[in-house]
Amino acid sequence: NAMRAAAQPHRFVGINQAGQVALLQTQGNPDGHVILRGGKAPNYSPADVAQCEKEMEQAGLRPSLMVDCSHGNSNKD
């Protein structure tokens, strides 16, 4: 869901270049990706990557992912 949401245009209240409150708009980012960062166990094995790609394709998304080599994938406490 996050990749679909990020790919869409959004409007929000922010500060413009002149320092004024303004309604700003983004065009969306079609280049989102999943980050495999581990959890209770590492998730960077070929099987984990293949499963992620499969689930992305089933959701109608272009498989695009990165492996975070720290956090849960580092095997450190």
Number of C-alpha atoms within 10 A of each C-alpha: 6 9 16 14 13 16 15 12 11 12 10 10 10 12 12 11 7 7 8 9 11 13 11 12 12 12 11 14 13 13 10 18 15 15 12 20 18 18 11 8 11 19 19 18 10 9 10 13 16 13 12 19 18 15 12 18 13 11 12 10 15 16 18 14 15 12 16 16 15 12 14 18 18 13 13 7 5
